[in-house]
Amino acid sequence: TSAEHDVQLHQVKLSSILEKYPDTEMLVPQQKDDPFLLLYSSGTTGKPKGILLSNKGQLSICRDMSSIGIFQEGDVMLLLLPMYHTNPICVWTFPVAFAGQTISIRKAFSPADFWPSIIDHQATVLMGVPAMYNYVFYSIDAGSIDRSKLKLRIAFCGAAPLSVELINGFKEKFNVEIIEGYGLTEVTGLSTVNPPLGKRKAGSIGLAIPGQDIRIMDDNNRELPQGEKGEICIKGDAVMLEYFNNPEATKETLIDGWLHTGDIAYRDEEGFFYIVDRKKDMINRGGENIYPREIEMALEALPGVKDVAVIGIPDEALGERVKAFIIPSEPGKLTEEQVKEFLGERLAKYKIPEVIEFVSDLPRNPTGKILKKELKKRERENRKN
């Protein structure tokens, strides 16, 4: 922390730590390409991999976070995410210290404690994930918040796509704008963000940060023009050194210095990027490629849908069929016929889910990201039975 704050919290000043050690002392000589941190992927699409990050990668993120106008003098950053993930460590903890501002860390997330924590910590900057904002939006009364004590200036979101409907609803209900960005552990946590001080586009993951070159490429590693969908590929100091003890996976992912993310997206005429889906999640229905995220975005606009996940399920005739898992805002109010009628006005017929299951919850990892591999596993087991 960089300053004293009038809150009853355990505080540690960075300056007091630094004063204990000579500024010339370095127990182990460090180079820019030396390993800095080993983190494991969440394993949402497969087995977790060890991702080896470098000193220069973390420094690159620190510099970029300061240069794009995220921090202001006197900021207090409130972290609600587990500290064993890339985002809280690499995108916030070190960059906040680099910028000389204050960081507060919560032990756990609770919708009921969301606004009281922001007020108690005097937070001006917040980082969350879609599941957190979703819970708060649906469970907290805006009238219960003492706005005279609220100092929150900006709220960021990552880890998974956030619906435009939730962004707009959160702004209308709580008068707080949520800003989306994009990153993954393989790039030290951050690659794009909607500009805090400039034009933003709801539904977009924003612009490339200064230290990274981002291109949309086809399957032959050729750059695609604006508007065309392809794989997000990234080059820059923040790109990982390797997958730890996994040369085959490293070779598949790092090609001529470009990190192939496995995420499908497109870029508009102003340089804003839009995520379409994960390459591995694409559904092949009778030779037609279907992006689940397109269907999910359409469903998120349907009143009565709280959350949704779309996957491909095995089919002998077509290879795969489309299935949607829907968490309704009010159980029993939404019907399969209403869902299909709504989608029929917005999507091609072959993209409309042939199977719809209303559920009370969806499997998630610790940051709230939906685990589609668990849904697919469940479907395979049901098929065997």
DRENFITI-221571 format. One record per residue: z, x, y of N, C-alpha, C in turn; residue number from 0; residue in three letters. Coordinates in steps of 0.2 Angstrom, whole numbers. Atoms other than C-alpha are relative to their C-alpha. Layout:
- Z X Y Z X Y Z X Y NUM ALA
...
end
This chain:
- 0 4 -6 0 0 0 0 4 6 0 THR
- 1 -4 -6 -4 6 18 5 -2 5 1 SER
- -4 2 -6 9 -4 28 6 -4 -3 2 ALA
- -6 4 2 26 -13 27 -2 -7 1 3 GLU
- 2 7 -1 24 -32 24 7 -4 -2 4 HIS
- -6 4 0 38 -45 26 0 -5 -6 5 ASP
- -1 4 6 39 -51 8 5 3 -4 6 VAL
- -5 -3 5 52 -49 -5 -4 2 -7 7 GLN
- 4 -2 6 41 -39 -17 2 8 -1 8 LEU
- 0 -7 1 42 -22 -25 -6 4 3 9 HIS
- 5 -4 -3 32 -10 -14 0 7 -1 10 GLN
- 1 -7 1 25 7 -16 -5 2 5 11 VAL
- 5 -3 -5 17 17 -2 -3 6 -3 12 LYS
- 4 -5 3 3 28 -7 2 7 4 13 LEU
- -1 -6 -4 8 41 7 7 3 -3 14 SER
- -7 -3 3 26 43 -2 -2 3 -6 15 SER
- 2 -3 6 17 47 -18 -3 7 1 16 ILE
- 4 -6 -2 5 60 -10 5 5 3 17 LEU
- -5 -5 -3 20 68 -1 4 4 -5 18 GLU
- -4 -3 5 28 73 -17 -4 6 -3 19 LYS
- 4 -5 3 13 84 -22 -4 4 5 20 TYR
- 4 -4 -5 4 99 -13 -7 -3 0 21 PRO
- 7 2 0 -13 94 -7 -5 5 -3 22 ASP
- 5 -5 4 -20 110 -15 1 0 -7 23 THR
- -1 0 7 -13 106 -32 -4 -4 -4 24 GLU
- 4 4 4 -25 101 -45 1 3 -7 25 MET
- -2 -3 6 -18 103 -63 -7 1 -4 26 LEU
- 6 -1 4 -36 101 -71 -6 0 5 27 VAL
- 6 -1 -4 -51 107 -61 -5 -6 -1 28 PRO
- 4 5 2 -63 92 -59 -7 1 3 29 GLN
- 7 0 -2 -82 90 -57 -2 -7 1 30 GLN
- 3 7 -1 -92 75 -51 -2 -3 -7 31 LYS
- 2 3 6 -99 72 -68 5 0 -6 32 ASP
- -5 0 5 -83 74 -78 2 -7 -1 33 ASP
- -3 7 2 -76 58 -87 6 -2 4 34 PRO
- -5 2 -4 -65 48 -76 4 -6 -4 35 PHE
- -3 5 3 -61 33 -87 -4 -3 -6 36 LEU
- 3 3 6 -64 25 -104 2 -7 -1 37 LEU
- -2 8 1 -65 6 -105 -4 -3 -5 38 LEU
- 4 3 5 -71 -5 -118 -2 -7 2 39 TYR
- 3 6 -2 -83 -19 -116 4 -6 -3 40 SER
- -4 6 2 -76 -37 -118 -3 -3 -7 41 SER
- 3 2 6 -88 -40 -133 -2 -7 -1 42 GLY
- 2 7 0 -94 -57 -128 -6 -1 -4 43 THR
- 6 1 4 -111 -54 -137 0 4 -6 44 THR
- 0 -4 6 -106 -42 -150 7 4 0 45 GLY
- -5 -4 1 -94 -28 -155 2 4 6 46 LYS
- -2 -4 -6 -84 -20 -141 -2 8 0 47 PRO
- 2 -7 -1 -91 -2 -135 4 3 5 48 LYS
- -3 -4 -5 -82 12 -127 -4 2 5 49 GLY
- 4 -2 -5 -89 15 -110 3 5 4 50 ILE
- -2 -6 -3 -87 32 -102 -2 0 7 51 LEU
- 2 0 -7 -87 32 -83 2 7 3 52 LEU
- 0 -7 -3 -88 47 -71 4 0 6 53 SER
- -3 -1 -7 -79 54 -56 -4 -3 6 54 ASN
- 4 1 -6 -94 52 -45 -2 -8 0 55 LYS
- 1 7 0 -96 34 -51 5 -4 3 56 GLY
- -6 4 -4 -79 28 -45 -1 2 7 57 GLN
- 1 -2 -7 -82 38 -29 -5 -4 4 58 LEU
- 5 4 -2 -98 29 -27 2 -7 2 59 SER
- -3 7 -1 -90 12 -29 4 -1 6 60 ILE
- -5 0 -6 -76 16 -16 -4 1 6 61 CYS
- 4 -1 -6 -89 22 -3 -4 -7 1 62 ARG
- 4 6 -1 -100 6 -6 4 -6 2 63 ASP
- -5 6 -2 -85 -6 -5 2 1 8 64 MET
- -2 -1 -7 -80 2 12 -6 -1 5 65 SER
- 6 0 -4 -98 2 19 -3 -7 1 66 SER
- 3 7 -1 -103 -16 16 5 -5 4 67 ILE
- -4 4 -5 -89 -23 27 5 -5 -4 68 GLY
- -5 5 3 -77 -31 14 7 1 3 69 ILE
- -7 -1 -2 -61 -23 21 0 0 8 70 PHE
- -2 -1 -7 -53 -25 38 7 3 1 71 GLN
- -7 -3 -2 -38 -17 46 5 -5 -2 72 GLU
- -6 4 1 -22 -24 39 -1 -5 -6 73 GLY
- 1 4 5 -30 -32 24 5 0 -6 74 ASP
- -5 0 6 -19 -37 9 -5 -3 -6 75 VAL
- 4 3 5 -29 -39 -7 4 -2 -6 76 MET
- -4 3 6 -22 -50 -21 -4 0 -6 77 LEU
- 4 0 7 -27 -47 -39 3 -5 -5 78 LEU
- -3 5 5 -25 -61 -52 -3 2 -7 79 LEU
- 3 -2 7 -35 -52 -66 4 5 -4 80 LEU
- -4 -5 4 -28 -42 -80 -2 8 2 81 PRO
- 2 -7 -3 -27 -23 -75 -3 4 -6 82 MET
- 3 -4 5 -35 -17 -91 -8 -2 0 83 TYR
- 7 1 -1 -52 -23 -85 -3 4 6 84 HIS
- 3 -4 -5 -65 -14 -75 1 -3 7 85 THR
- 0 3 -6 -65 -26 -60 6 2 4 86 ASN
- -6 -2 -4 -47 -24 -55 1 7 1 87 PRO
- -2 -7 -1 -46 -6 -58 -6 4 5 88 ILE
- 5 -4 -3 -63 1 -52 -3 -3 7 89 CYS
- 3 3 -6 -69 -12 -39 5 -2 5 90 VAL
- -5 2 -5 -52 -16 -31 5 5 1 91 TRP
- -5 -5 0 -38 -4 -35 -1 6 4 92 THR
- 2 -6 -4 -46 12 -30 -4 -1 6 93 PHE
- 4 1 -6 -58 6 -17 5 -3 6 94 PRO
- -5 2 -5 -43 -3 -8 4 6 3 95 VAL
- -4 -6 -2 -33 13 -8 -5 5 4 96 ALA
- 5 -4 -4 -49 23 -2 -1 -3 7 97 PHE
- 1 3 -7 -50 11 13 6 -1 3 98 ALA
- -6 -1 -4 -32 13 17 4 -7 1 99 GLY
- -3 7 -1 -27 -6 14 5 -1 -5 100 GLN
- -6 2 4 -14 -15 4 -3 -4 -6 101 THR
- 1 4 6 -15 -22 -14 6 -2 -3 102 ILE
- -5 3 3 -4 -34 -22 -2 -2 -7 103 SER
- 2 2 7 -4 -37 -41 4 -5 -3 104 ILE
- -4 5 4 1 -53 -50 0 1 -7 105 ARG
- -1 -1 7 8 -52 -67 -5 -5 -5 106 LYS
- 4 5 4 -2 -68 -73 -2 -5 5 107 ALA
- 2 5 -4 -12 -82 -66 2 -7 -2 108 PHE
- -2 7 1 -6 -100 -64 -3 -4 5 109 SER
- 3 5 -6 -15 -114 -55 5 -2 5 110 PRO
- -5 2 -4 1 -120 -49 3 5 5 111 ALA
- -2 -6 -5 6 -103 -41 -6 3 4 112 ASP
- 5 -3 -3 -11 -100 -35 1 1 8 113 PHE
- 0 0 -8 -9 -105 -16 7 3 2 114 TRP
- -6 -4 -2 10 -100 -16 0 7 0 115 PRO
- 0 -7 1 6 -83 -22 -4 3 6 116 SER
- 4 -2 -6 -8 -81 -8 5 0 6 117 ILE
- -4 0 -6 5 -86 5 6 5 -1 118 ILE
- -6 -5 1 20 -76 -2 -3 7 1 119 ASP
- 3 -7 -1 9 -60 -3 -4 1 6 120 HIS
- 4 0 -6 1 -64 14 -7 3 -1 121 GLN
- 7 -2 2 -16 -61 5 -5 -2 5 122 ALA
- 6 2 -4 -32 -60 16 -6 1 -4 123 THR
- 5 -1 5 -43 -55 1 2 -2 -7 124 VAL
- -1 2 7 -44 -62 -16 -5 1 -5 125 LEU
- 5 -1 5 -53 -59 -32 2 -4 -6 126 MET
- -2 4 6 -54 -72 -46 -7 -1 -4 127 GLY
- 6 1 5 -66 -78 -60 -1 -8 0 128 VAL
- 1 7 -1 -74 -95 -61 5 -5 -4 129 PRO
- -5 4 4 -62 -102 -74 7 -1 5 130 ALA
- -5 1 -5 -48 -99 -61 -1 -5 5 131 MET
- 1 4 -5 -56 -107 -47 -2 -7 -2 132 TYR
- 1 6 3 -61 -121 -58 6 -4 -1 133 ASN
- -7 3 1 -43 -125 -63 3 -2 6 134 TYR
- -3 2 -7 -37 -124 -45 -4 -6 3 135 VAL
- 4 5 -3 -51 -135 -39 2 -7 -3 136 PHE
- -1 6 3 -47 -149 -52 7 -2 0 137 TYR
- -7 2 2 -28 -148 -53 4 1 6 138 SER
- -4 -1 -6 -22 -144 -35 -2 -5 6 139 ILE
- 1 4 -6 -20 -156 -21 0 4 7 140 ASP
- 0 -4 -7 -26 -149 -4 5 -1 5 141 ALA
- -5 2 -5 -13 -158 5 7 3 -1 142 GLY
- -7 -3 2 1 -148 -4 0 7 3 143 SER
- 1 -7 -3 -5 -132 5 3 1 7 144 ILE
- -3 -1 -7 5 -126 20 -5 5 4 145 ASP
- 6 -4 -3 -11 -120 30 2 4 5 146 ARG
- -2 -4 -5 -1 -113 44 3 7 -2 147 SER
- -2 -7 2 5 -99 33 -5 4 -4 148 LYS
- 6 -3 4 -12 -96 25 -4 5 4 149 LEU
- 4 -6 -4 -20 -79 30 -7 2 -4 150 LYS
- 6 -2 5 -34 -79 16 -6 -1 4 151 LEU
- 6 -1 -4 -50 -73 24 -6 -1 -4 152 ARG
- 6 -1 5 -62 -71 9 2 0 -7 153 ILE
- -2 0 7 -62 -75 -9 -6 2 -4 154 ALA
- 5 -2 4 -73 -66 -22 0 -2 -7 155 PHE
- 0 2 7 -79 -71 -39 -5 4 -4 156 CYS
- 5 -4 5 -87 -62 -54 2 -2 -7 157 GLY
- -1 0 8 -87 -60 -73 -4 -5 -3 158 ALA
- 4 5 2 -97 -76 -75 -3 -4 5 159 ALA
- 3 3 -5 -109 -87 -66 5 -6 3 160 PRO
- -4 5 -4 -101 -99 -53 -5 -6 2 161 LEU
- 5 5 -2 -109 -116 -50 0 -1 7 162 SER
- 1 1 -7 -116 -120 -33 5 -6 2 163 VAL
- -5 6 -2 -106 -137 -34 7 2 1 164 GLU
- -7 -2 0 -90 -128 -37 1 4 7 165 LEU
- -1 -4 -6 -93 -116 -22 0 -5 6 166 ILE
- 0 5 -5 -97 -131 -11 6 -4 0 167 ASN
- -6 4 0 -83 -141 -17 6 3 2 168 GLY
- -6 -4 -2 -70 -127 -15 0 1 8 169 PHE
- 0 0 -7 -76 -125 3 2 -6 3 170 LYS
- -1 6 -3 -75 -143 7 7 -2 -1 171 GLU
- -7 2 2 -58 -146 -2 5 5 3 172 LYS
- -5 -5 -2 -49 -130 3 -2 4 6 173 PHE
- 2 -4 -6 -59 -123 18 0 8 -2 174 ASN
- 0 -7 2 -61 -106 8 -7 1 -3 175 VAL
- 6 -1 3 -78 -99 4 0 5 -5 176 GLU
- 0 -5 5 -81 -90 -12 -6 3 0 177 ILE
- 6 -4 0 -93 -76 -13 -1 3 -6 178 ILE
- 1 -2 7 -101 -71 -29 -3 7 1 179 GLU
- 3 -7 1 -106 -53 -34 -2 1 -8 180 GLY
- 2 -1 7 -112 -45 -50 1 7 -2 181 TYR
- -1 -7 2 -107 -30 -60 2 0 -7 182 GLY
- -2 0 7 -103 -24 -77 4 7 -1 183 LEU
- -4 -6 1 -92 -10 -84 -5 6 0 184 THR
- 4 -6 0 -107 1 -87 -3 3 6 185 GLU
- 2 -2 -7 -110 2 -68 6 1 4 186 VAL
- -7 -1 -3 -91 5 -64 2 -7 4 187 THR
- -2 7 -2 -90 -14 -61 -3 -4 6 188 GLY
- 3 4 -5 -101 -18 -46 -7 2 1 189 LEU
- 7 -2 -2 -120 -18 -42 -2 -5 6 190 SER
- 3 4 -5 -123 -33 -31 6 -4 3 191 THR
- -5 4 -3 -113 -44 -19 -3 -4 6 192 VAL
- 2 4 -6 -117 -58 -6 4 4 6 193 ASN
- -3 -4 -5 -114 -49 11 6 -4 3 194 PRO
- -6 3 -3 -96 -53 18 -2 -1 7 195 PRO
- 1 0 -7 -103 -50 36 -7 -3 2 196 LEU
- 7 1 -1 -121 -56 34 -2 -7 -3 197 GLY
- 3 6 3 -132 -70 27 2 0 -7 198 LYS
- -2 1 7 -126 -77 10 -4 -6 -3 199 ARG
- 4 5 4 -135 -88 -3 4 -2 -6 200 LYS
- -3 3 6 -125 -99 -14 -4 -1 -6 201 ALA
- 4 -1 6 -130 -97 -32 -3 6 -1 202 GLY
- 3 -6 1 -136 -80 -29 6 5 -1 203 SER
- -5 -5 1 -127 -64 -35 0 5 6 204 ILE
- 1 -4 -6 -132 -56 -18 -5 6 0 205 GLY
- 5 -5 -1 -140 -40 -13 3 6 -4 206 LEU
- -2 -6 3 -139 -23 -21 4 4 5 207 ALA
- -4 -4 -4 -125 -12 -15 -4 7 2 208 ILE
- 4 -6 -3 -131 4 -5 -1 6 -5 209 PRO
- 1 -6 4 -128 17 -19 -3 -1 -7 210 GLY
- 3 2 7 -138 8 -33 -7 -2 2 211 GLN
- 6 3 0 -156 5 -36 -1 -5 -5 212 ASP
- 0 5 4 -159 -11 -44 -7 -3 -1 213 ILE
- 7 3 1 -176 -17 -52 0 -5 -5 214 ARG
- 1 5 5 -182 -32 -62 -6 3 -4 215 ILE
- 5 -3 4 -192 -25 -77 -2 -4 -6 216 MET
- 2 4 6 -202 -32 -91 2 4 -7 217 ASP
- -2 -3 7 -200 -27 -110 -4 7 -1 218 ASP
- 3 -7 1 -212 -12 -107 3 5 6 219 ASN
- -3 -4 -5 -201 -5 -93 -4 0 7 220 ASN
- 4 0 -6 -213 -10 -79 4 -5 5 221 ARG
- -3 4 -5 -206 -17 -63 -4 -6 2 222 GLU
- 4 6 -2 -210 -35 -59 1 -2 7 223 LEU
- 0 2 -8 -214 -43 -42 5 -5 1 224 PRO
- -5 5 -2 -202 -54 -33 -2 -7 -3 225 GLN
- 1 6 3 -200 -71 -41 -1 0 -7 226 GLY
- 2 0 8 -204 -66 -59 7 2 -3 227 GLU
- -6 -1 4 -190 -66 -72 -1 6 -5 228 LYS
- -1 -6 4 -185 -50 -81 7 3 -1 229 GLY
- -7 -3 1 -171 -38 -86 2 4 6 230 GLU
- -3 -4 -5 -160 -31 -73 1 7 -2 231 ILE
- 0 -7 1 -161 -12 -73 3 4 6 232 CYS
- -3 -3 -5 -150 -1 -63 1 8 -1 233 ILE
- 0 -8 0 -150 18 -58 5 1 6 234 LYS
- -4 -2 -6 -137 27 -47 6 4 -3 235 GLY
- -6 -3 2 -121 37 -48 5 -4 -4 236 ASP
- -5 4 3 -111 23 -54 -1 -2 -7 237 ALA
- 2 2 7 -120 21 -70 4 5 -5 238 VAL
- -4 -3 4 -110 26 -85 -3 7 -3 239 MET
- 3 -6 3 -111 43 -94 -3 -1 -7 240 LEU
- 3 1 7 -113 36 -111 5 -6 -3 241 GLU
- -4 4 4 -106 24 -124 4 5 -5 242 TYR
- -4 -5 4 -92 34 -132 -1 0 -7 243 PHE
- 1 -2 7 -96 42 -149 -5 -5 -3 244 ASN
- 5 4 2 -111 30 -150 -7 1 3 245 ASN
- 6 -2 -3 -127 39 -146 -6 -5 -1 246 PRO
- 6 5 1 -139 26 -153 1 -6 5 247 GLU
- -1 6 -5 -132 12 -142 -1 3 7 248 ALA
- 2 -4 -7 -133 25 -127 -7 0 1 249 THR
- 7 -1 0 -151 28 -131 -4 -6 1 250 LYS
- 3 6 -1 -155 10 -132 1 -3 7 251 GLU
- -2 3 -7 -147 6 -115 -2 4 6 252 THR
- 3 -4 -5 -151 21 -105 -6 3 -1 253 LEU
- 7 -2 1 -169 24 -103 -3 3 6 254 ILE
- 3 -3 -6 -176 37 -91 5 -1 6 255 ASP
- -5 0 -5 -160 36 -81 2 -7 2 256 GLY
- -1 7 -2 -161 17 -80 5 -3 -5 257 TRP
- -4 4 4 -147 6 -87 -3 -7 -1 258 LEU
- 3 7 2 -154 -9 -96 6 -5 -1 259 HIS
- -6 4 0 -141 -23 -93 0 -5 -6 260 THR
- 1 6 5 -148 -36 -105 1 -7 4 261 GLY
- 0 6 -4 -146 -49 -91 -7 -1 3 262 ASP
- 6 3 -2 -161 -59 -86 1 -3 7 263 ILE
- -1 2 -7 -164 -62 -67 -6 1 4 264 ALA
- 5 -1 -4 -176 -63 -53 2 2 7 265 TYR
- -1 -1 -7 -177 -57 -35 -4 -4 5 266 ARG
- 4 4 -5 -182 -67 -20 -3 4 6 267 ASP
- 4 -4 -6 -192 -62 -4 5 4 4 268 GLU
- -5 -3 -5 -176 -57 5 4 5 -4 269 GLU
- -4 -5 4 -169 -46 -9 6 -2 -4 270 GLY
- -6 3 4 -156 -58 -16 -2 -1 -7 271 PHE
- 1 1 7 -154 -58 -35 3 -6 -3 272 PHE
- -2 6 3 -152 -73 -46 0 1 -7 273 TYR
- -1 -1 8 -145 -72 -64 -3 -6 -3 274 ILE
- 3 6 4 -155 -83 -76 4 0 -7 275 VAL
- -4 0 6 -146 -78 -92 1 7 -4 276 ASP
- -1 -6 4 -141 -65 -105 -6 0 -5 277 ARG
- 6 0 4 -156 -59 -115 2 -2 -7 278 LYS
- -2 2 7 -146 -61 -131 1 -7 -1 279 LYS
- -2 7 0 -142 -79 -127 -6 -4 0 280 ASP
- 6 4 0 -160 -85 -125 -1 -3 -7 281 MET
- 1 4 6 -165 -99 -137 -7 0 -1 282 ILE
- 7 1 2 -181 -99 -146 -1 -6 -4 283 ASN
- 1 7 3 -186 -117 -150 -7 -1 -1 284 ARG
- 7 1 1 -202 -118 -159 -5 4 4 285 GLY
- 4 -5 -4 -209 -103 -150 1 -1 8 286 GLY
- -2 0 -7 -203 -109 -133 6 3 2 287 GLU
- -6 -3 -2 -191 -98 -124 4 -4 5 288 ASN
- -5 4 -5 -176 -107 -116 6 4 2 289 ILE
- -6 -3 -3 -163 -100 -105 6 -5 1 290 TYR
- -6 5 0 -146 -109 -108 3 -1 7 291 PRO
- -3 1 -7 -140 -105 -90 -4 -5 4 292 ARG
- 3 5 -4 -154 -116 -83 2 -7 -2 293 GLU
- -2 7 2 -148 -131 -93 8 0 2 294 ILE
- -6 0 -2 -130 -126 -89 1 -2 7 295 GLU
- 0 1 -8 -134 -126 -70 -1 -7 1 296 MET
- 2 7 -1 -142 -143 -72 6 -5 -1 297 ALA
- -5 4 2 -127 -150 -81 6 0 5 298 LEU
- -6 -1 -5 -114 -143 -68 -1 -4 6 299 GLU
- 2 4 -6 -123 -154 -55 2 -8 -2 300 ALA
- -1 7 3 -119 -170 -66 8 -2 2 301 LEU
- -7 2 -1 -103 -179 -59 3 -2 -7 302 PRO
- -4 1 6 -90 -179 -73 0 6 -5 303 GLY
- 0 -6 4 -94 -162 -80 5 5 3 304 VAL
- -4 -5 -3 -80 -150 -78 -2 7 -2 305 LYS
- 3 -7 2 -87 -135 -88 -5 -2 -6 306 ASP
- 5 1 5 -101 -133 -100 -3 7 -3 307 VAL
- 3 -6 4 -109 -120 -113 -6 -3 -4 308 ALA
- 6 2 3 -126 -121 -120 -2 6 -5 309 VAL
- 2 -5 5 -131 -112 -136 -6 -2 -4 310 ILE
- 5 2 5 -145 -112 -149 3 0 -7 311 GLY
- -2 1 6 -141 -118 -166 -5 0 -5 312 ILE
- 6 -1 5 -151 -114 -182 -3 -7 -2 313 PRO
- 3 6 2 -164 -126 -187 -6 2 -5 314 ASP
- 5 -3 5 -176 -124 -202 -7 -1 2 315 GLU
- 7 1 -2 -191 -132 -194 -2 4 7 316 ALA
- 2 -3 -6 -190 -125 -176 3 7 1 317 LEU
- -4 -6 0 -179 -110 -179 6 -1 4 318 GLY
- -6 2 -3 -167 -116 -166 -1 -6 4 319 GLU
- 0 6 -4 -162 -132 -157 5 2 5 320 ARG
- -5 0 -6 -152 -134 -141 6 -4 -1 321 VAL
- -6 4 0 -134 -139 -141 4 2 6 322 LYS
- -5 -1 -5 -122 -142 -127 7 -2 -1 323 ALA
- -7 1 1 -103 -141 -127 2 -2 7 324 PHE
- -2 2 -7 -96 -151 -112 7 -2 0 325 ILE
- -6 2 -2 -79 -152 -105 0 -5 5 326 ILE
- 0 5 -5 -78 -169 -96 6 0 5 327 PRO
- -6 0 -5 -67 -171 -80 5 -5 -2 328 SER
- -4 5 3 -61 -187 -88 -2 -2 -7 329 GLU
- 2 2 7 -61 -189 -107 -2 -7 -1 330 PRO
- 2 7 2 -71 -204 -113 -4 -3 6 331 GLY
- 4 3 -6 -80 -207 -96 -7 1 -1 332 LYS
- 7 -2 0 -96 -198 -100 -3 -1 -7 333 LEU
- 3 2 6 -108 -203 -113 -6 5 -1 334 THR
- 6 -4 1 -122 -193 -122 -6 -3 3 335 GLU
- 6 4 -3 -135 -206 -116 0 2 8 336 GLU
- 0 -2 -7 -130 -202 -98 -2 7 2 337 GLN
- 2 -7 -1 -131 -184 -100 -8 1 -1 338 VAL
- 8 0 2 -149 -185 -108 -4 -3 6 339 LYS
- 4 3 -6 -155 -197 -94 0 4 6 340 GLU
- -1 -5 -5 -148 -185 -81 -5 6 0 341 PHE
- 4 -6 1 -157 -170 -88 -7 -2 0 342 LEU
- 7 2 0 -173 -180 -91 -3 0 6 343 GLY
- 3 1 -7 -175 -181 -72 -1 7 3 344 GLU
- 0 -7 -3 -173 -162 -70 -3 6 -4 345 ARG
- 3 -6 4 -179 -152 -85 -6 -3 -5 346 LEU
- 6 2 5 -194 -152 -97 4 -2 -6 347 ALA
- -3 3 5 -191 -162 -112 3 4 -6 348 LYS
- -2 -4 6 -190 -148 -125 7 4 2 349 TYR
- -6 -4 -2 -175 -140 -115 6 -5 0 350 LYS
- -6 5 0 -164 -156 -116 3 1 -6 351 ILE
- -4 -1 6 -150 -153 -128 -1 -6 -5 352 PRO
- 0 5 6 -153 -162 -145 7 -2 -3 353 GLU
- -7 2 2 -135 -161 -149 5 1 6 354 VAL
- -5 0 -5 -121 -164 -137 7 -1 -3 355 ILE
- -7 1 2 -102 -162 -141 4 1 6 356 GLU
- -5 0 -5 -88 -166 -129 6 3 -3 357 PHE
- -5 -4 3 -74 -154 -131 6 0 6 358 VAL
- -5 0 -4 -57 -152 -123 1 7 3 359 SER
- -1 -7 -2 -58 -133 -121 -6 4 -3 360 ASP
- 5 -5 2 -70 -118 -124 3 7 -1 361 LEU
- -3 -7 1 -66 -101 -132 -2 5 6 362 PRO
- 1 -4 -6 -64 -88 -118 4 7 -2 363 ARG
- -4 -6 0 -59 -70 -116 5 0 5 364 ASN
- -6 0 -5 -44 -64 -105 -2 -1 7 365 PRO
- 2 1 -7 -55 -65 -89 -3 -7 1 366 THR
- 2 7 -1 -60 -83 -93 -8 -1 -2 367 GLY
- 7 0 2 -78 -79 -99 -1 -4 -6 368 LYS
- 1 3 6 -84 -91 -112 -3 4 -5 369 ILE
- 3 -4 6 -87 -83 -129 -5 -4 -4 370 LEU
- 5 4 4 -103 -90 -135 -1 2 -7 371 LYS
- 1 -3 7 -103 -79 -150 5 -4 -5 372 LYS
- -5 4 4 -87 -89 -156 -3 -7 -1 373 GLU
- 3 7 1 -97 -106 -153 -5 1 -5 374 LEU
- 5 -1 5 -111 -99 -163 2 1 -7 375 LYS
- -3 -1 7 -100 -93 -177 3 -6 -3 376 LYS
- -2 6 3 -92 -110 -178 -6 -4 -2 377 ARG
- 6 4 2 -109 -118 -179 -3 2 -7 378 GLU
- 2 -3 6 -114 -106 -193 5 -3 -6 379 ARG
- -5 2 5 -98 -110 -203 0 -8 -1 380 GLU
- 0 7 1 -100 -129 -200 -7 -2 -4 381 ASN
- 6 0 4 -118 -127 -207 1 1 -7 382 ARG
- -1 -2 7 -112 -119 -223 4 -6 -3 383 LYS
- -5 5 3 -99 -133 -225 -4 -7 -1 384 ASN
end
